[in-house]
């Protein structure tokens, strides 16, 4: 049995930003500090509206030609491209969709994966997995024997939120654990939508966060579903069954929720396991 699982993710797309001003331009549009790409292979963050609401999130890496590749949810490609093109005047940049496919790679046995050498790789912080950006020829060298649904189960159990599932376009990203998921810089300088996010951070205005949860006998629950205390307080966005038969998922809950918080979903007890994210 192979030690690696591969799945092509057709629900992901790649936006390319080329040109001599690519990094400087994205620096003024993105919540994370683009200069970090001088030190690490990938950064994560969001593109926001001027009102500070989410347009799309993206994992960004640099291609060998110096352009930037933004991996994002394909459902929001049009909105992302339109939003980024709003502020290109005076910048020498070229924005276009790439034909590269996104292939997920994760371990079959829980150990770290050995990655192929001939692709653009995006290590995914907080999970033992990566995404690879590949053309058709590169994909043909792999045994892509898993499906996007297999990857979906893996990322839910690993506690990796997905825009459009556990949080939504139009949400304030600070209410989706953007800081804890290392998706925002508070000292990089100005970017579109910065004021609202900074105010929520510095003035303690964050009301919600994303949590890994377990639901007792949750197999009949259809997500999304309201999470209830004495009234509806949050939203269960996803649920998957692990190898031991536990139903685990990701929920948007009030900040400060923990294992002592009494919660339920559709009559089933819901237990908070830990916050999503890898940054304290």
N, C-alpha and C positions, 0 to 999 in steps of 0.2 A: 504494500500500500504506500502511496506517495506521502511524503511528509508535508506537502503543501497542497492547499486548495486554491483553485483559480476560478473566478467568475467574471464574465464581462458585464459591466454595469451600464446598460443603455439608458438608464435614468440619470446618468451623469454626462456632462458636456465640458468642453475645454474652450475657453476664450483666450486668444493670444493678443497681447499688447506689445507691439514692436515699435522701433524707432528710438532715436537718441534720447528722447525725453520720457521713455516708458516708466522708469523707476520714479522719477520726480513727479510725474503725473499721478501715478497710482498712490504715491505717498499722500497726496492731497485728497484722495477719494476713499481711503481704506482705513479701518479702525486700528489695524496693527501697524507697527513700524516696518516699512519695507526695507530699511537698512539692515534689518536682521538677516536678510538673505546673504549678506557678506559673511555670516558666521554659521548659518544653518541651511539645510536643504529645502525646508518648507516652512511657510508661516500660514497661520489661519486667521481669518477675520471676516469683516462684513463691509458691504457697501450700503450706505444709508441714504434715506431721503434727507433733504435739508431740515426736516422736522425731527430727525433722529430715529426714524423707524426703519426696519429692515427691508431692503430690496432683495438681497441675496447674500448668502455667505459663500466663502471660497477658500480653497487651499491653493496657495501660490508658490510656484517654484520658478527658477530661472532655467531657460533652455540654453543649449551650448552656443546659440547665436546671439545670446544676450537678451532676447525677448522674454517676456513674462507669460507664464501659462497659469490660468485661473481655472481650477476644477470646481464645478458647481453643479447644482441640481438643474438638469436640462429643462425642467418645467418653467424655470425662471430665466432662461437665456435671453429671451426677448426683452424682458424688463431690465435685466442687468446691462445688456448692450445699450439699450436706449438711455438708461440713466448715466452710464459712463460717457456716452457721446455728448451729453449736455454741456460738458465743461472742457472740451478739447481745444477750444479756440485759443490760439497762441502757443499750443504745444505740438511738437513734432512727433506725433504718435499715429499708429495705424492699429485699429481695433478690428478684429475679425474672428469668426469661429474657426477652430482647428478641426481637422478631420481625424485627429488621434482619438482612439477609443480608450476608455478607462477600464482597466482590469484589476480586480481586487485579488490580493494574495494574502492568505492567512494560514496559520499552522493547523494541521490536522490533529496534532497531539498536544497542543497547548504550549509547545516549545517555540523558540524564536525560529523564523524562517530563513532559509538561504535564498537570496534573491538572484534572479537572472541578471546578467551583466549588460544586456543590450537594450535597456529601456530607460525612460525617464522615471525615476522612482520618487514617490512621496511617502515617506514614513509617516504614520499616523500616531501622533502623541497620545499616550495613555492606553493604547491597545497594541498587541503584538501582531501588527498587520501593516500592509502598505497598499497604496494604489500605484499602478504602473500605467504610463501613457504609451500606447503602442499602435503601430500601423498594422495593416492586415498581414504583412509578411512576418512581423514579429509575433503576432498572435498565433500564427500557424505552427510556431515552434513549441507551443505550450499544449499541455493536455488540459484544456478548459472543460472540466467535467462537472463543475458545480454551476448553480444558477444564481441569479440575483436574489432569489428568495433565501438561498442558503447564506449568502452574505448578510442579508437583512437580519436573519436570526442571530448570526454571529455578532453583528455590531450592536444589536439590542442587548444581548447578554453581556457584552463587554462594556456597556454603558456609554455608547457613542451616539449622541443625539443627531437627528437629521431634520433639517429645515423642511417643512411641509408635513411633518409627522408629529414630533413632540413640541415643536414651536413653529410659528407661521410668519410669512411675510406680513409686514405691518406691525409686528410686535416690536417693542423696545428690546434690543438685544441684551441689555443689562438684566432684563427679567428672564433671560434664557442662559444664565451662567456664563456669559461671554468672558468675564474676568477670570473665573475659575478654569475655563477652557483655554486660557492664554490666547484670547482672540482680540485683545484691545490693549493699546498703550496709552497711558495718561501723561506722558512726557515727550511725545514725538512732535508736537506742534499741531497746527490746525488741519482739519479735514472736514468735509461736508458732513453735517449731522453731529459734530463733536460736542457742541454745547450741551445738548440734552443728556448725552451719555455721561459727560463729565459731571454735570450737576447731579445726576442720580447717584453717581459714585461718591462724590465728596460730601454731598448733603444727605447721605444715607436714605436715598429715595428708592432703592431697589426693593420691590415687594415680593417677587417670585424668584424661584430657582428651579433647576432641573435635578431630579433625584432618581437614583436607581431604587426600584421598589420590588417587593414580592407580594403576590396576591394569593391568598389561600383558595385553592380550587377554582382558579380563574379561567379554566379552559373554555367556558361558554361566553366569556366577555368579548364583546365586539368593540374595538377601539376606533375612534376616541370615545372616552366615557368619563362622566363627571366623577370626581373624587369628593366624597362627602365626609364632613365632620358632623356638626349639627345642621349645617347647610352645605351647599356646594362650595368647595374652597379651592379646587384645582382640577386638573385634567390628566387622565391617563392616556398617553399618546400611542403607546405600543406595548405589546406583550408577546413573549416567546417562552417556550418550555425548554428547560435545560435537560441535560442527560440524566439528571437525578429525578426528573419529574416535577421540578419546581417551576411555577409560572412567574417569570420575572420580566420587568419592563422599565420604562422611563416615564416619569410623571412630572408635570409642572405643578409645584406646590408652594405655599407661602414660605418665605425665607425663615429659617430656624426650625423647620420640620425635622424630626429625628425619630429614633426607634420608640420613643415614648408617646408620640402623637397618635391619637386614636382616629383612624381613618378607615373608610370602606369604599368600595366601588361595586355598584349593582348588587348590594347585599353581601359581598365577600370582603373579608378583612384585608386591608392593605397595610403592609409594613414597610417603613422607610429603611433602606439598607445603608445608603451613603449618598452624598452629593455627587452629581456628575462633575467630571473635570479632573485635572491632574496638577493643578496649581493651587497652593494654599493661599 
